[in-house]
Amino acid sequence: MADRYLRLTTTAPGRFLTRRLGLPQPAPLRRWSERTPTLDGPLLHLTAGPKGLDGLADTAARAGLPPASNTPGERYAAVLLDATHLATPADLAEVHAALHPVVRRLRPSGRIVLAGAPLSATDHHQAAAQQALEGFVRSLGKEVGHGSTANLLRLTDPAAAESTLRFLLSPKSAYLSGQVLDTTGTLPLPAPPSDPARPLAGRTALVTGAAQGIGAAVATALARDGAHVLCLDVPGARAALTRTAERLGGTPLPLDITAPEAAEQIAAAAPDGLHALVHNAGITRDRRLANMPAERWNTVLDVNLAAVLTTTDALLTTGAIRRGGTVIATASIAGIAGNTGQTNYAASKAGIIGLVRALAPRAAADHGVTVNAVAPGFIETRMTAEVPFLIREAGRRMNSLAQGGLPEDVAETTAWLADPASAAVNGQVIRVCGQSLLGA
Ligand SMILES: NC(=O)c1ccc[n+]([C@@H]2O[C@H](COP(=O)([O-])OP(=O)(O)OC[C@H]3O[C@@H](n4cnc5c(N)ncnc54)[C@H](O)[C@@H]3O)[C@@H](O)[C@H]2O)c1
């Protein structure tokens, strides 16, 4: 659905008027396309604390941006601040000293990435300093403007964090801000792919709800990255599903995910096993609790949560999801913040978060599989086009980027999680919400 306000603010009179009225100033975001595969400008790499993390500079250099030349007036596409060795609150002065002079020199759609360490369980000074970085990036994300973002990457091993750093320093993370991305999972990294542009080559991914909206965009991104995509949707959506699958060279799988034989049919459609199981199918049946019949409650819980649990359990325990594979479920900001009229939907999406947190360590230990969730905020789809106008406008503007996300933003986040090189990302709930004001 067109965001006419965003278009208005890109014209000179529109910008003048909306500034005078003190209205939000969304900036067009630089998103990934074949013509714009990288951010626009150099990367400035800084260090705060006694020293930087060994190997991080080399890893950052491989992210595809030229290094800053430190010439006067230079403006940056991205600033990476290595704060991994910050050990006391006094060290935080160095974060200010490093970023204060450069924050205005970020180009539109720029990135600020703080590299931090996991919180120590025994050194509360280190834990205080490292946790402080979280509040810092969440605030900076609200300040930077011009379509720029700020995120915190927690790491111990630069190699394990490489796919995540590449994602953060690219247009693929356009709608992700104020987030903490942890890359300290325990699974080993696979050998590098023969074609870095197609990390999923030779692998199969299943995407539920793939006929339209976010699911179709996810299927598209995974196919671009080399996967053979099994596109699953309800039999009633067969025509659209077949079109999506054919466009991507994938396979349509018309099937209701709540059907008792769903897992069996998925396994049969992927005889060589699945690398990625993407649970995207989801429905809303909004009503305030006082007006909600049990049927509306049950349908939403069945599709959004129970079917995810049942099929994941079956496909994991039978080994249909291969070692080194991944499960990516879809939560929602509504599951974090709650929403009027959505007790059923929010309960189902919060349930997804519980599932991910509890299953992730066990799935890694027992099956060599990661389990993560994406939590979209306001994404421009048919689902949100049906929201009444004023609520829709509020949903669009109440985030640091002052605009809705696109299905591609969720798709790129899913593709990063599905990349075998992201094996160290486990048990995470990644909000793709432009740093929505709703929720944490
Ligand atoms: N659009 C947003 O702003 C937003 C925000 C937060 C979360 N989400 C979540 O993202 C996911 C995709 O949302 P969307 O906006 O693209 O929705 P959508 O309604 O456009 O697409 C959902 C797809 O799931 C399919 N589906 C529904 N029930 C199914 C079932 N039982 N078996 C198989 N397929 C089924 C539908 O046929 C449809 O093609 C959902 O889980 C949704 O809850 C969306």
The ligand as a Gaussian input file, in Angstrom:
#p B3LYP/6-31G(d) Opt

LIG

0 1
 N        2.043000      -7.406000       7.972000
 C        2.494000      -7.029000       9.145000
 O        2.614000      -5.853000       9.438000
 C        2.916000      -8.074000      10.158000
 C        3.371000      -7.616000      11.397000
 C        3.776000      -8.555000      12.345000
 C        3.744000      -9.897000      12.043000
 N        3.280000     -10.309000      10.834000
 C        3.268000     -11.754000      10.590000
 O        3.938000     -12.031000       9.377000
 C        3.366000     -13.178000       8.752000
 C        2.964000     -12.853000       7.326000
 O        2.070000     -11.766000       7.370000
 P        1.477000     -11.074000       6.040000
 O        1.212000      -9.668000       6.379000
 O        2.319000     -11.390000       4.864000
 O        0.078000     -11.832000       5.958000
 P       -0.795000     -12.275000       4.700000
 O       -2.169000     -12.448000       5.211000
 O       -0.557000     -11.365000       3.543000
 O       -0.164000     -13.704000       4.332000
 C       -0.277000     -14.804000       5.176000
 C       -0.292000     -16.060000       4.343000
 O       -0.436000     -17.177000       5.218000
 C       -1.331000     -18.075000       4.619000
 N       -1.989000     -18.936000       5.601000
 C       -2.911000     -18.590000       6.519000
 N       -3.311000     -19.675000       7.212000
 C       -2.625000     -20.723000       6.722000
 C       -2.618000     -22.111000       7.021000
 N       -3.435000     -22.617000       7.936000
 N       -1.788000     -22.927000       6.312000
 C       -0.980000     -22.418000       5.363000
 N       -0.961000     -21.114000       5.039000
 C       -1.766000     -20.264000       5.706000
 C       -2.359000     -17.186000       3.936000
 O       -3.112000     -17.894000       2.940000
 C       -1.473000     -16.099000       3.361000
 O       -1.022000     -16.399000       2.059000
 C        2.206000     -13.596000       9.648000
 O        2.627000     -14.613000      10.541000
 C        1.886000     -12.333000      10.412000
 O        1.263000     -12.602000      11.634000
 C        2.866000      -9.439000       9.889000

